[in-house]
Amino acid sequence: MSNRISPFSPLEISSPSPFQPRTFTDPGKAVEALTELYDRNTDFLIENFTKLAKGAPITARYRAFYPQVSIETTSFGHVDSRLSYGHVTAPGVYTTTITRPQLFKHYLKEQLALLMRSHNVPVVVSESTTPIPLHFAFGEGAYVEASAAGFDDIPLRDLFDTPDLNTTDDEIANGEYIPPPGEPSPLAPFTAQRIDYSLARLSHYTATSAAHFQNFVLFTNYQFYVDEFCNWARDLMAKGGDGYTAFVEPGNITTPAGFSQPQGDTTPPRLPQMPAYHLKKKGHAGITLINIGVGPSNAKTITDHVAVLRPHAWLMLGHCAGLRNSQRLGDYVLAHAYMREDHVLDDDLPVWVPIPALAEVQVALEAAVAEITGFEGFELKRIMRTGTVGTIDNRNWELRDQAGPVKRLSQARAVALDMESATIAANGFRFRVPYGTLLCVSDKPLHGELKLPGMATAFYRSQVNQHLQIGIRAIQKLAEMPPEKLHSRKLRSFFETAFQ
């Protein structure tokens, strides 16, 4: 083609004009500068891709960089030692790349404000040396490859930067990253490209935009909970919302407060692997419910991605096998400890790492059970057990030799077994997201009480709504707490990033 060049011809790099670093003492102004720089650089990539897709001559390789924010401090001191975040641990230079600053506007303003207050230093906004991949410049839901039919004669990677999985990892969050000599230390647990990767995955797995996710997340492993949540949320919207502003379903189908039906495009999509439903409130203070399906792999996958949104808490509401003869179908189990036989996190979080119960979450869950069921104090023991929950990766473990698993479960003092809870708790610990688990006993395989069709129907009808209302009430109690109290110091390691 006349407007194309040989893929082996050297191409000059074309980039936006250099961005001069700016110093800020106002976190809001700093976020505005980050947004300005990010928008300018992503617009540059999109505009040039669009021109080339329409047949414009290829004369250069196009590259633009993520913005970054940095601080430098010469003191070990910080203002408030009660806080688990908002300060650095030692003198030095700290930096992180930033993506989607408009999406993270409230989060960034809070983190930067705490840093400025803790160390009495300004922050610097500048251009990083990390290129923005073209795919991520387009944002969620873009189909860049499908739009690139005009690039058959030259690889897209020769013209634009693409995602680099060699540098997209969890080393910082896992506590394994060691800055090269003379390089800044990380300011945040995730880099911009790691966040962009997860935002794209969230859209794919849940069929909703990251902008709809709320700071309090419920995970479940049964569609029955989704049905009850949707009925409750739609009824709430029809009555005015009671503080919630909208209900968003897969496909970004939205019912605003005050309406009984969705507004705009209501074409139902093909349900994704892990559909998400969002009951929105100002400041992302509402509730997101995700049906993760069955298994530790799904549980790890979704929490890997939700974690980049830095939620204030996530809870698991699901069904489990009761392991004690004194339990009855429909009883609740509040996890105080976790026995991990899921194996999906073995490379990231060794099984010898304890996963502690978080007092704030445990108190909220127990109080919610008492409030919704009407049982209090010693009487609460009639319907709820606390103890160890085991999570296993073999759904049909009963069909193998039971001696090994049963012995380990007994030694662990386990009261329940499922396939997701320990994974969700462990990833909460790993990513510093407060976590908790409240399960409902749906069968007792060790005692021959398996779910028969009629039993299952009656069980679901009587228990799912109550269980869901307990989870919602617990979330509401957690939402009433200030974030700095909810984000416990027990989730922080010796050397932590300043950002929550």
Secondary structure, 3 states (H helix, E strand, C coil): CCCCCCCCCCCEEECCCCCCCEEECCHHHHHHHHHHHHHHHHHHHHHHHHHHHCCCCCCEEECCEEEEEEEEECCCCCCCCCCCCCCCCCCEEEEEECCCCCCCHHHHHHHHHHHHHHHCCCEEEEEEEEECCHHHHHCCCCCCHHHCHHHCCCCHHHCECCCCCCCCCCCCCCCCCCCCCCCCEECCCCCHHHHHHHHHHHHHHHCCCHHHCCCEEEEECCHHHHHHHHHHHHHHHHCCCCCCCEEEECCCEEEECCCCCCECCCCCCCCCCCCEEEEECHHHCCEEEEECCCCHHHHHHHHHHHHHHCCCEEEEEEEEEECCCCCCCCCEEEEEEEEEECCCCCCCCCCCCCCCCCHHHHHHHHHHHHHHHCCCHHHHHHCEEEEEEEEECCCCHHHCCCHHHHHHHHHCCEEEEECCHHHHHHHHHHHCCCEEEEEEEEEEHHHCECCCHHHHHHHHHHHHHHHHHHHHHHHHHHHCCCHHHHCCHHHCCCCCCCCC
